[in-house]
Amino acid sequence: MAKNNFFCKVFHLYYDGFRSMTLGKTLWAIILIKLFIIFAVLKVFFFPNFLKEHAQGNEAEFVATQLLDIKD
C-alpha cells in the first residue's frame, strides 16, 4: 500500500498526536476506567438478566407472549 493512503495518514496523525501527549494520556486513562466501571461493574449489580430469570429456557415464547399480551 502506498504511504499516501488516507487511512495511513489518519493513523499517523493520531499516532503522532498520542505519542506527544502528557496530560492527554492521563485523561484517556480516566475515561477508560470510567467506561469500564459503567459497562462492567454497574451492569453486573444494577441490570440483571430479566429475560433469563423469567423465561426459563423459552425466550422466544416469553417475548412473543409479552409483546402480544396473550393470556393463557
C-alpha positions as CSV (number, residue, x, y, z in Angstrom):
1,M,0.0,0.0,0.0
2,A,1.1,3.5,-0.7
3,K,2.2,5.8,2.1
4,N,-0.2,8.5,0.8
5,N,-3.2,6.3,1.6
6,F,-5.9,8.2,3.5
7,F,-6.0,5.6,6.3
8,C,-2.2,5.7,6.7
9,K,-2.4,9.5,7.0
10,V,-5.1,9.3,9.7
11,F,-3.3,6.6,11.6
12,H,0.0,8.6,11.6
13,L,-1.9,11.7,12.7
14,Y,-3.4,10.0,15.7
15,Y,-0.2,8.1,16.5
16,D,2.0,11.2,16.5
17,G,-0.6,13.1,18.5
18,F,-0.9,10.5,21.2
19,R,2.8,9.9,21.4
20,S,3.5,13.6,22.3
21,M,0.7,13.9,24.9
22,T,1.4,14.2,28.5
23,L,-1.9,15.2,30.2
24,G,-3.9,13.6,27.5
25,K,-2.7,10.1,28.4
26,T,-3.9,10.6,32.0
27,L,-7.3,11.9,30.7
28,W,-7.7,8.9,28.4
29,A,-6.8,6.5,31.3
30,I,-9.5,8.2,33.4
31,I,-12.0,7.9,30.5
32,L,-11.2,4.2,30.0
33,I,-11.6,3.5,33.8
34,K,-14.9,5.2,33.9
35,L,-16.2,3.3,30.8
36,F,-15.1,0.0,32.5
37,I,-17.0,0.9,35.6
38,I,-20.1,1.9,33.7
39,F,-20.3,-1.1,31.4
40,A,-18.8,-3.9,33.6
41,V,-19.5,-3.1,37.3
42,L,-22.8,-1.3,37.0
43,K,-24.3,-3.9,34.6
44,V,-23.5,-6.8,37.0
45,F,-25.0,-5.1,40.0
46,F,-27.9,-3.0,38.7
47,F,-29.0,-4.6,35.4
48,P,-29.9,-8.3,36.0
49,N,-30.7,-10.6,33.1
50,F,-34.5,-10.2,33.3
51,L,-35.2,-12.4,30.3
52,K,-33.1,-15.3,31.6
53,E,-34.8,-15.1,35.0
54,H,-38.4,-15.1,33.7
55,A,-38.3,-17.2,30.5
56,Q,-36.9,-20.4,31.9
57,G,-35.4,-21.5,28.5
58,N,-38.2,-20.4,26.3
59,E,-37.0,-16.9,25.5
60,A,-38.8,-16.6,22.1
61,E,-42.1,-17.7,23.5
62,F,-41.8,-15.4,26.5
63,V,-41.1,-12.4,24.4
64,A,-43.9,-13.2,22.0
65,T,-46.4,-13.5,24.8
66,Q,-45.2,-10.3,26.4
67,L,-45.5,-8.4,23.0
68,L,-48.9,-9.9,22.1
69,D,-50.2,-9.8,25.6
70,I,-51.6,-13.4,25.3
71,K,-53.3,-14.7,28.4
72,D,-53.3,-18.5,29.0
